[in-house]
Amino acid sequence: MSVEENRTLIHRFVEEVFNRGNLDVVEEIYAPIYVGHTAGLPEQTLGPEGVKEFVELYRSAFPDIRTTIEDIVTVGDKLAYRWTAVGTHQGEFLGVAPSNNAVEITGTTMERIEGGKIVETYNNFDQLGMMRQIGAMPAPEQSEG
């Protein structure tokens, strides 16, 4: 695939799947052998079904989530992008009751693409900041000085 086709694939995931919740296109975007690695999560995301579960986890807690791709860099079969996501904590998330707090998080994701589908992901984002924003963890105290 060309660089532009790879970029289009990533934009399609962000817009159609993550922002709109259209899980029907996941199998068009992700290979059956897909493996996803997310910092802070003990288990890998496996296959298109794992992607659907990952997306549902976030969309059920933040139904108005909106992710924006800020930058994309492509080298060979790898594509990295920096993103920002905003939403409102309206559903339970990892045992944390809805707070109705507005949340804004940033992250970076690196994808490997083969045969027109995503086969591997490395995802890293501000999970601590997100947990603080939903009230699951206290913010650090400000030191005077």
C-alpha distance (Angstrom), angle and dihedral (degrees) to the residues before:
residue distance angle dihedral
M1 . . .
S2 3.76 . .
V3 3.79 123.9 .
E4 3.79 89.4 -106.4
E5 3.82 92.4 51.4
N6 3.82 90.1 50.7
R7 3.81 90.5 50.4
T8 3.80 90.4 48.7
L9 3.81 89.8 52.2
I10 3.82 91.2 54.9
H11 3.80 93.1 45.9
R12 3.78 88.7 49.8
F13 3.81 91.4 54.2
V14 3.80 93.4 48.1
E15 3.81 96.2 44.2
E16 3.80 103.6 35.1
V17 3.78 102.8 29.9
F18 3.79 108.3 27.1
N19 3.81 101.2 29.2
R20 3.82 99.4 34.7
G21 3.80 100.1 27.2
N22 3.81 94.1 -127.7
L23 3.81 98.9 157.3
D24 3.81 92.1 171.3
V25 3.82 91.0 82.7
V26 3.83 96.3 51.2
E27 3.80 92.7 93.7
E28 3.81 90.0 52.3
I29 3.82 90.3 55.2
Y30 3.83 104.3 35.8
A31 3.80 127.4 57.6
P32 3.82 120.0 -127.4
I33 3.83 87.8 -116.2
Y34 3.83 92.7 54.0
V35 3.82 118.6 145.3
G36 3.80 121.8 -171.2
H37 3.80 124.8 -164.1
T38 3.81 117.3 -163.8
A39 3.79 119.5 -177.1
G40 3.79 110.6 -117.7
L41 3.79 96.2 21.3
P42 3.80 115.4 106.6
E43 3.80 95.8 -147.3
Q44 3.77 134.2 53.5
T45 3.78 121.7 -119.1
L46 3.80 108.4 -117.0
G47 3.80 128.4 -158.8
P48 3.78 128.9 -29.0
E49 3.82 90.8 -56.8
G50 3.80 89.9 58.7
V51 3.81 89.7 51.4
K52 3.80 90.0 52.0
E53 3.82 91.0 51.2
F54 3.82 91.1 48.6
V55 3.81 92.3 50.3
E56 3.82 92.5 45.0
L57 3.83 90.7 51.7
Y58 3.80 91.0 58.6
R59 3.81 99.0 34.9
S60 3.81 92.4 50.9
A61 3.81 90.8 53.4
F62 3.83 95.9 37.5
P63 3.83 105.2 27.3
D64 3.81 92.7 171.2
I65 3.82 93.7 50.2
R66 3.77 115.1 149.7
T67 3.79 120.9 -172.3
T68 3.78 122.2 -164.4
I69 3.79 124.0 -164.9
E70 3.80 107.3 -133.6
D71 3.84 100.8 -179.1
I72 3.81 138.0 -0.4
V73 3.80 128.2 -161.0
T74 3.80 121.4 -174.1
V75 3.81 128.6 -164.6
G76 3.79 119.0 170.2
D77 3.81 110.2 -54.2
K78 3.83 92.6 -13.7
L79 3.77 127.9 88.1
A80 3.81 126.3 -175.4
Y81 3.76 125.6 -167.9
R82 3.78 137.7 -177.5
W83 3.78 115.3 -142.9
T84 3.80 144.6 179.5
A85 3.80 123.9 -148.7
V86 3.79 126.7 -165.7
G87 3.78 128.7 -175.9
T88 3.78 146.7 129.7
H89 3.81 121.9 -95.8
Q90 3.83 97.9 -122.9
G91 3.81 101.7 145.5
E92 3.79 136.8 45.4
F93 3.78 112.9 -76.5
L94 3.80 121.2 -167.1
G95 3.80 90.5 -28.7
V96 3.82 94.8 -44.6
A97 3.81 113.2 125.2
P98 3.81 117.1 -128.0
S99 3.80 111.3 -79.4
N100 3.82 97.8 -178.5
N101 3.80 85.9 -133.7
A102 3.78 119.3 149.5
V103 3.80 111.2 -117.9
E104 3.79 132.1 -160.7
I105 3.78 120.5 -177.4
T106 3.76 135.1 170.1
G107 3.76 130.9 -151.6
T108 3.76 149.3 155.9
T109 3.76 127.9 -124.0
M110 3.78 130.5 -170.1
E111 3.81 119.6 -160.5
R112 3.78 131.7 -168.8
I113 3.79 114.3 -151.7
E114 3.81 127.5 -161.1
G115 3.78 127.6 173.9
G116 3.79 92.8 -4.7
K117 3.82 95.8 -54.0
I118 3.77 136.1 93.3
V119 3.81 109.8 -106.2
E120 3.80 102.1 171.4
T121 3.81 138.5 19.9
Y122 3.78 134.9 -169.7
N123 3.80 109.6 -165.7
N124 3.79 127.4 -174.7
F125 3.80 125.0 171.9
D126 3.79 142.1 153.8
Q127 3.79 98.3 -80.6
L128 3.81 93.1 157.8
G129 3.80 90.9 53.9
M130 3.79 90.5 48.2
M131 3.82 92.3 51.0
R132 3.81 90.3 49.3
Q133 3.79 91.7 49.6
I134 3.82 92.6 53.4
G135 3.81 90.7 48.2
A136 3.81 97.1 -110.1
M137 3.81 92.1 121.3
P138 3.79 132.2 25.3
A139 3.77 119.8 -108.6
P140 3.78 114.2 -113.5
E141 3.77 114.0 -91.4
Q142 3.76 116.1 -105.8
S143 3.78 113.0 -116.3
E144 3.74 118.0 -139.7
G145 3.71 116.0 -134.4
